[in-house]
């Protein structure tokens, strides 16, 4: 079984590495070296063919992920197909199908077939749903049930997978002893907490981790070690449970690297600005510099309806300090299931956050586009502004609604500050 990582270690540059290098403006050898030592991952299942490939990790543009999927409350596969199309059009690099409604297999296969970006999922969701159908309760789920779902999802073509392996009985006991304000906010974490308490056994995804790695390796599916006990409010950030969980994740990341499985770490959502640098430094230090996939970060807890904005603020800071993959938040976060409009807004705000960090992270390329936009504004070059905009379709639509004139739409005729200053410095009034 060959993976991107094993190919890289053998000194071979794959087609995917070449494509990532071309997109990122670096050499293929730069990509190969970092894939070899796990600082970059390339989510590309060997069973799936698609034209859009992305790299996630050190020295690359920050990538953006979005979420979609059915639930028992909104079980509309056609709507989710439209959402996925909008997610791609808005510029996301990846999506995760979090379906828990009817026909999860059918929904997943539809998503994979109708998308052209990296696809991810969370197997414990489906395993828990199937356990209710098969055994009458999710706590009756077996380790074999979980492994069977992981194998099925890999075979269907999932490019990356959030597996909640970094949670065991020791962390369960730490949570019980130390306590938390928000307790457990991860759906996967809550399912496994109930399972461990009821069965008085360790988390099967932790106990059977070597088997998990074997399955993922067979299709080169990237392992995203799920954050089952992430803090659910700013007050809980950097508590004992989070730090202990990060150490377990680091140990599992090392085992994945040794096995030749591409791996990244899923991080928390709620992190105040003064904790972001420390959170990033701890993750990179404890988890062998593998890519960090974060849910936000949410820099404040008190802006429901605008969590896409609070997540973008935290995401920009996190990207500045080394985050590699931002999962967008939508205006519906903490309120309900996102609409089609919500997912578009979520992707757009996350892309803005990523670009803010990329200007610092990548230097030349992102900075050059920023300079080009500034020059286009000074020259009142509308087409150049569109060409350099992060979301040109938004600018084009807005300009189409403005009245036609030969000056900047933000100013009155003859009162453009750039024109007035230019005239007095260099023009007839100089």
N, C-alpha and C positions, 0 to 999 in steps of 0.2 A: 504494500500500500504506500503510494508516494503522495506526499503533500507539498504545498508550496514551501513549507519550512524545510522539509527533507531535501527537496530539489535545490534550495538555496544553499544548504549546508554542503551539498555535493559540488557546489561551484557552478550550478547550472542556472541560467536566467530563463524563466518561463515566458510564454507569450503575455501572461497577465502582468508579470513584473515589467515587461517592456511597455505595456500600455499605461500602467500607473506612472512609470518614469516620464513618458511623453506628456501625460496630463499635468504632472506636477513640475515639469521643467527641471528635472534632475537626471542623473545618469542611471541606467539600468543597474549598474554595479552598486550604486548608493542604495537602491531598493533591495537588491539581493542581500547585501550585508545585514540590513536591518530586519528583513524577514527571517534570515538565518538565526539571529539571536533574539527574536520575538519582539522587537521594538516596533515592527510594522506587521499588520495582518492584511490579507487580501481576501475578503469574503466571497468565495466562488466555489459553490458545490460542484463536484465533478460530474454530477448527473444533470446539471442544468446549463443550458446555453442561453446567453444573453449578450448584448453588445456593450452595455454600460458596466465598466469595472471601476472600482475605487480602492484606494489604499487608505488605511487608517493607522495613524501613529506618528512617531517622531519625525519632525522636519517636514511634514506634509500639511496641506490645507486641512483645517478642521472640517470634519464631515457632519452632516445633519441627518438624523433619523426621525421618522414620524410613526404614529400608531394608528391602527384601524382594527376593525373586527366586529363581529356580531356579539350580541348578548341575549339573554332570555327576554329582556325588555325591548330590544330593538334587533329583531332577527331578519334583517333585510339584506340579502346578498347583493341585490342590484345596487343598493345605496353604497355598500362597501366597495363595490367595483368602481363606482363613480368617485368615491373618496380616494381610492388608490390612484386613479387617473389624475385627479387634482393634485395629489401629493407629488407625483412625478412632475407635472407641469409647473408646480411651484418651486421645483429645484431641489427636492430632498435627494440624498444619496442612497437612502435605505429606508425600509419600512419594517414594522413588526406586525404580524397578524395575531391579535390577542383574542381571537374568537372563543366564545364560550356558549354560543347559541346552538341551535340544531345543526346537525351535519357539519361538524368541525372539519372533518376530512375534506368534504366537498368545498368548503369555504377556503381552506388552505390551498387546495389544488387550483381553484379559480384564481386566487391571488398570485400564485406563482406563474400561472399561464398568462395572466393579463398584465404582468409587470415586467419592467426592464431594468430595475434597480435591485440592489441586494435585499434579500428577503430573510426575515428572522421570525422567531416564535418563542413561546414559553411552554415547554412540554408538560409541566406539572398541571397547568390549567386543564388540558385535555384529559390527562390521566385521572384527575379528580372527578371530572364530569362523567367519564366512562365508568369509574368505580361506583358512582351513584346508580348508574343504569345496570351494571353487572352485579354489584354486591349489595346495593341498597344504601351505601354510605361511602363518603369519600375517605373516611378513616379505615375502611376495609381495603383500600388500595394496597397492592403488593409491590415489592421492588421490581418484580418481573413486569408488572403492568407499566411502571414508569419506563423501564428499559425498552419495552415493546413500542411505546409511543415515540420515544427518541429515535428508535431505529426507523419507524414508519415515516417520521418527519424528515429525517435525513434522506431516505430513499426517494421521497417526493421532491427533493431539491432545495431544502432550506439551506441558505448560505451561512447563517449564524444562528446561535441558539442560546437563550438565557437559561442556564441550568443552575438551580439553587443548591449547589453542592457545599458552599462555604457556610453551612449551618449544621451544627451537631448538638449532642446532648450537653456538652460542656458549655456552649454558648447559650443554650436553652436555660441552663442553671444560672448563668451570669445574669441573664435578663430577669429571671424570677427574683434573684437576690438584690440586684441593684435598683430595679424598677425604672420606669420611664414615664414621662408625661404623656407621650403619644403611643406608647407600647409598640405594637407591630403594625405597620401600614402597608407592607408588601403583601399582595394577595398570595403569591407563592409562599412567602414566609408564614402567613397565617395558616395555610393549608398544612404545611409541614409541622408547624407547632402543634396543631390539633392531632395530627397523625402520631407524632412522637409521644405526646401526653397519653393518648388513648392506648397505643400499642406498647408503650414503655420500651421502645427500641430506638436505635439511632436512625437518623435521616438516611433512607436508602440511597439517595443521590450522593451522600458523603461516603457511606459504607461500601457502595459499589462503584466508586469513582473510576477505578481502573477499567471496568466494563464500559462506563460512559465514554471514556477516552477512546477505547477500541472502536466503538460505534461511530463516533464523530470522525475519527481518523479515516475510516473506510470511504467516506465521501468528501474529506477535507472540509468539513463543516467547522466554522470557527466557533470555539467555545467562548461564550460570554458568561463569566462566573457571576451568577445573579446575587444581588444584594438583598438577602432575605430579611435582614434586620436593620435596614437603613433607618436613620432617624427621620421621624415624621413631622418634626417641627424644629425651628431654630434652637429652642431651648435644649433639645436632646443632642445637638450636633457635638461630635467629638467625645461622646460619653464612652464609658468602659466597654459596653457591648459593641459599639461601632469599631473601636480599636481592636478588640479581640477578634471580631469577625474579619477585619482586614488582615490580621496575621494568619488566620485559617485560609483566606483567599490566596495569600502569598504562597503558602505551602502547596496548595493545589495548583497554582500557576506554575510553580517549579516542576511539579510532576507532569503537567501537561507539556511543558517545554521539553523535558527529558524524553517524553514519548513522541515528540514530533508533531504535536497537535497545536495549531494556531490558537492563541488565547488572548482575551482581553478581560478587564475587570469592570463590572457594573458598579457605579457609585451612587451616592445618596442624592436626594432631591433637595432637602431643606438644609441650607448652609449659609449662615450670615457672612457678610463680606469679610469680617476680620478672621474668619476660620478658613477661608478658601485656600490661601497659600499653604497653610499647615496641612489641610486635607490632601492637597495635591502632592506635597512633599512626602507625606506618610505613605500614600498609595504607591508612588514611584519607588520609594525606598524599600518598602515591604514586599512589593509585588514584582520585583525584577525588571522594572521599567517597561512592562507590557502596556499596551494602549489602555486608556481610561475612558470608559463610556459612562457619561453622567446624565442624570435625570433632572435637568435644570441648569445650574443650581437655583433653587428658590431663595432669593436674598431677603425676603420678608414673608411673613405668614398672613398679612392682614389686607391683601388686595384681591379677594375673590372676584372673578370676572375679568381680571387683568393679569392672571398668572403667566400668560405668555410674555408679558413685559417683565415681570419680576424674574422669570426664568431666563430671559435674555440678558438682563443685567448680571445675574450670577454667572451665566454661561460665558459672557465676555470676560469676566474676571478669571473664571476657571481656565478658559483657553489661554489667557495671558500667562497663567502659571503652569500650563502643560496638559490640560485636558485635550483629548484627541477626537472625541465623538460626542456630539450634543443630541440628546433626545429632546425634541421640542415639547413644549407645553402649549396648551390651547386656552382660550378664554373660558372654556368649560371645565378646566381642571378644578377638582374638589366640588363641582356643582352637578355634573351629569355627563352623559355621553356627548362627545363633540359632534356638531353638524358638519356638513361639507364646507361651509364658510369658515368654521372654527379651525379645521385642519389646515386650510390654506393660510390663515392668519398665523397659525402656530409655526408652520414651516418658514414663512417669510421672516418672522421675528427671530427665529433661531438662526437663520442665515445671516441676518444683520449682526447678531452677536458673534457668530463665527468670523465674519469679515473684520469686525473691530479687533479681534484677537489676531487674525491673520496678518494684519498690517504690522504688528509687532513680531509675530512668530516667523513670518516668511520674508519680511523686509521687501526686497526689490519688486516682486511681481505685484503684490497687493498694493504696495506704496505707489508704484508707477500708475496703476489705474486711478488711485486717488488724485495724483497729480494731474492726470489727463482730464479728470472730471473738473478740477479747479480751473484748468486752462479753458475748457469748453464753456464754463460759466462766464469767465471773464470775456471771452470772445463772442458770447451769445450764440454759440454753435449748438443748436438744438439737437441735430443728429448725433454729434459727438457726445452730448450728454446722455442720449438714449443708449448709444453704443457702450458707454462706460458705466451705466447704471447697474446695480446689483440685480434689480428686477426691471428690465427695460419695458416689459409689458405694462407695468403699473404707471411708469412715467409717460409712456406713449398715450395711454388711456386718459390720464389727467390732462396732458397738454391738448388733447383733442377737444376737451370741454372748455378750454380757455378761449377768450376772444382773440382773433388774429391781430397781431401788431408786430412792430419791429423792435420791441424792447422786452426786457425781462418781465414776466407776468407778475412778479412780486412787487414791482415798483410802478409808479405813475410815469407816463411818457416824459422823457427828459430829465427824470430824477434818479436814474440808475446810479448808485454810488460808485460803481466801477467806472462808468463812463465819465462822470463828473470829475473824479480824481484823475483819470487819465488825461482829460482835457487840460486841467490846470498844471499837470506835471509835464505833459509832452505835446499838447495840442495848441490851438490858437491862443489860448489864455495863459500859456506858460510864461 
